[in-house]
Amino acid sequence: MKLLIVEDRQHHTDSAKNFFAGKGVQVSFTKTMTGFLNALMRDVYDGVLSDVFFPYDDDSYQDEVPAGVAVYFICQSKSLPCVLITSGFHHGKKYQWIHRLIRETGKVQTIVGHGNACTPEAEASEKNWAEAWGRIANAITKK
């Protein structure tokens, strides 16, 4: 199995590498939207795990934007399984609209958050790679 992970923060990339080590999964990483688009042109993947907020590119658009939404819909257009993964609470102010938009597509299990209702705007220090892995593996199997 071959996954592409879009993640701009090094500590999350490192934790993903640690999580996937020894799982028999070939994992490639990119940290920008242009990197994601270039990766899709260069290679074929079984699925994508994508951060929600990250830069468009390394040059002129370095601010974090909700580019993961575009990743999700590009993957949908290519019938490529995609799960969005964030360290925030998917029902918090920053993410609720994204969660709702994706639910409207009929894909209920496609955003993995790691925050909680007690502190909805706080970001967790780690991402839930185990849950994201379970969801993307399930989506790939059903494909």
N, C-alpha and C positions, 0 to 999 in steps of 0.2 A: 504494500500500500504506500502511496506517495501523497504527502500533504504539503500544502503551501501555507505558511503562517505569516500573517501580516501583523507585525508588532514593532512599534518604534521605541519602546523603553527597554533598555538593556537588561535590567533585572527581571523583567517578564520574559524576555527572550531566553535568558539563562535558566529560569525556572522551567520553561517549556522544554529546553534541551535536556535538562535533568529528568523531567517527567517522561519524555519519549525515549530516553536512552534504554536500550535493551528490549524495547517493545516490538521490534521488527518492522518499524515504520520508518520510511525514508522521509525526512523533514527538511524542507527548504524554507528560508526566511527572507523577508523583505520588510522594509520599514516605511515605505511611502506608497501612495497611489500609483505613481509612475512606475515604481518598482514592481508592483502587483501586475500592472498591464504588460510590462516587459516580460515578466516571468511567464505569463499566460501565452505570450507569443513564442517564447523559447522552448517551453516544455509542456508536458501533459501531466495533470494532477488528478488524483481520485477525489480530492476534497480540499476545502479551504477553511481555515480557522482565522478569523480576522478580528483585530481590535476594532473598536468603534470610532474613536477619535485619534487621528494621526495626521501627519503632514501630507500635502499633495505631492511635493517633491523636496529634494535637498537644496534647491537653489532659490527660486523666487517665492515659493509658497511654503514656508516652513512652519507656519502656525498650525496647530492641531485643529482639524475640522472633522465633522462627522462623515468622513470618507468611507467608513465601513458600510454605510447605507448603500453607497454606489457599488462597493465590492459585492455586497449581497445581491443586488439586482443584476449586476453583470453576470455573476455566477448563475442566477436563476435563468437568465437568457441563454446560457450555454448548457443548461441541465447539469451543472456542476454543484454537488452538495456544498453548502456553506453554513457555518455556524459562527455567529458573532460572539465574541467573548470580551467581557469588560471587568474591571475591578470595581465598578460602581453598581448601585442598586438599579435593576432594570425598571423599577417603578418610581424612581426618583425623578426630580424635575428635568435633569439633563438627559435622561434616557427613556422616559415614559412614551414620548411621541414616537420614538423609534420602535419600541416594543409594540405599540399599537399599530403602527404602519405595517410591520411584519406580520402581526396577527391577521390583519386584513387580507394578506396574501394567502391565508390558510395554513401558514407554517407556524404552528404554535410553539414548537420546541427549538427555535433557532436563535435565541439570544440567551447567553449564560452570563448572569450577573453574580457579583460576589458581595454586594453590600446587604443591608437589611433595613427593615421598616423602622427600627428604633433610631437609626442615624442615616436617613435616606440619602443625604447629600455627601456623605463621607465615602471616600474611596478606600478599598481594602488594600493592604500591602501586597497581597498575592492574588493571582487569578486562579479560578477553579479549572485547571487543565483536565482533571479526571472527568468532571461532568461534560466538558466540551468534547473530550475524546469519545466518551460514550455516545454522545449525540451525533457526532460526525461519523463515527463507525457505523452506527445504526442507519443513518441516512445513506451511506455508501452501500451498505448491504442491501437496502431496499431498492436501490437504483436499478 
